[in-house]
């Protein structure tokens, strides 16, 4: 007995520890769920929301209670066709990821999200888990880029400029701009290499133009060429070409960028004097970068329109008249220009800097300035020449990259899956996220710099060595199921995926570890459900084979008993005819226990018939009439029936049981089949009473509670009996599984009850127990089964 007591105390302590760990896991999961930066929601297949995180509630500006009272149709985030398409994908594949879709915002505006959803099982009920990442800003940025591209095309068309890019290494010449207006060609017709350009050259200009072009390529310098190009109609246009050679980079080959402008009109009007001016002004006025000349003292002497627009002014005249001092007019800080002047005195031929400027309205923008210092005849600084190129877009891209890195860091920290980063060569851990700390029980400081072998995460060193072999072979592992160990030695069934990535020239392993324990539990629940469903087919077949002989046996025993009754007239007549004393015969049969044997045959037959009837509950498809019922009244009726139960009276005085009723007076009427719920409660009460009777408890207590939890009505049946061992708890709902003695139970009571609740009422029936502390069954019934 002392050994048994120690075992019970040890088991009780382990159960309390597991319960505490489960509670901590649930709290940490809820914290991650609530603090996720993207929207997460659970909803039933009919669209009703079951749960939603803070990001979801914040995006819609509603409370959690308001969300649970609504459905996807109520919020109408996407149009109906899109919603139907998502439903079809879920029904077909069970999941979809990162589907970009347009949504209606709560303020009436339009937004864009990357939408993902999966079918999941929650407590035996198939639900939809969905996530939404807002990409509205990205879409708006893409649209802005498109609009700026259109503006650029309109500008080049208005200026009648032809732009080209020549890939020297691959001999590919690409044209854009006003090719149709300048020469009458469609840019698509101009595809090819440098020979396309050479074929259009005037014969008198061909050698000179190609020589200048080749010289520019060989010396990698800017070039300006004047020549004539053949138009589509056969005539020749005088053109002015400005280009520059760019050396090969890691991201691009050697290339030439140039601008071609038709100067035929200038040639006809002032061919000699105006040609140079027109070419200069064309480049000056239409260059995509700002061009300036300023006095050393700090006034604009010249500025092109691009620079004026860049600084937020209507034109260059307004720019020159408005900006009296460059120190304060275009620089946010006066010392910026002073620092630049000091650098130019040291390097007058030119400097290049990234500088923050300010527009007319005071808004900032970033640009690259190239400037050189010019001196007067006396050698004193006179003015500055240079260009300004707006790099705000590049800065925005850099900021976007930084934000992406920050988002990655946030996802790394807040991911519900454990993530670990370690060196492929050293095998030492570089970083872990919070989920890793929670899953394995180590602090972050305890794992940094250690190997997984030193931490004892793997069940065997051989398993760890095998994983490293796979990483060296394929650089990636997907969904490798294994058993790990936490800090306290607990076995953790998990799924490992990892990949070798390069960071700062080092090969690191990025590993994601998913806790499979809850999923395994759900799989067991699904297996249990499948067992219950398969039993239906078995029961239907057995019923036809067993019911008929059972009926014959029971009816035969009844007929034998009736024909031995000394009070029935037909029996008396036959006995007289054969000179037989029925009373003396009855005494003989009674003394030889014949009547007791006959009653035993009848009891056994009726018991077998009851077993078949319970089995048929799995396959019957009879019409059930749902009505609104008071669960508290049903529970009281079940207690009343239990008090009259013959078996309970025979084996245990039900009146000795202390019954505690904790009924919620505000619980609404529940749609259900009252007799079936009564049957389930009677089974639970019988089991509890029998368990407490076998344990010989001095103060057996059975507590029944009714309450409302969200959209569910809940009944709890809890006893303070001996409890159910852990190995038996996972099998209590299996058909024919029983821990009772032979003759005391069939093993169908709880399995039938499970089928009634889950199949007939679309609810949940769960069991929890602590050995030596009692058992609790929880019934959950939907308040709106048709919603």
Secondary structure, DSSP 8 states (H G I E B T S, - for coil): -HHHHHHHHHHHHHHHHHHHHHHHHHHHHHHHHHH-SSEEEEEETTSBEEEE-HHHHHHHT--HHHHHT-BHHHHT-S-HHHHHHHHHHHHHHSEEEEEEEEEE-TTS-EEEEEEEEEEEEETTEEEEEEEEEE-HHHHHHHHHHHHHHHHHHHHHHHHTEEEEEEETTTTEEEEEESHHHHTS--GGGG-BSHHHHHHHB-HHHHHHHHHHHHHHHHHT-EEEEEEEEE-TTS-EEEEEEEEEEE--BTTB--EEEEEEEE-HHHHHHHTTHHHHHHHHHHHHHH-SSEEEEEETTS-EEEE-HHHHHHTT-SSHHHHHHH-S-HHHHTBSSHHHHHHHHHHHHH-TT-EEEEEEEE-TTS-EEEEEEEEEEEE-TTS-EEEEEEEEEE-HHHHHHHHHHHHHHHHHHHHHHH-SSEEEEEETTT-BEEEE-HHHHHHH---HHHHTT-BHHHHT-BS-HHHHHHHHHHHHHHSEEEEEEEEEE-TT--EEEEEEEEEEEEETTEEEEEEEEEE-HHHHHHHHHHHHHHHHHHHHHHHHHHHHHHHHHHHHHHHHHHHHHHHT-TTSHHHHHHHHHTT--HHHHHHHHHHTTHHHHHHHHHHHHHHHHHHHHHHHTTT-------EEE-HHHHHHHHHHHHHH-HHHHHHS-GGGSEEEEE--TT---EEE-HHHHHHHHHHHHHHHHHHHHHHT-SS-EEEEEEEEETTEEEEEEEE-SS---HHHHTTTTSTT---S-TTT--S-HHHHHHHIIIIIS--EEEEEEETTTEEEEEEEEES-TT-
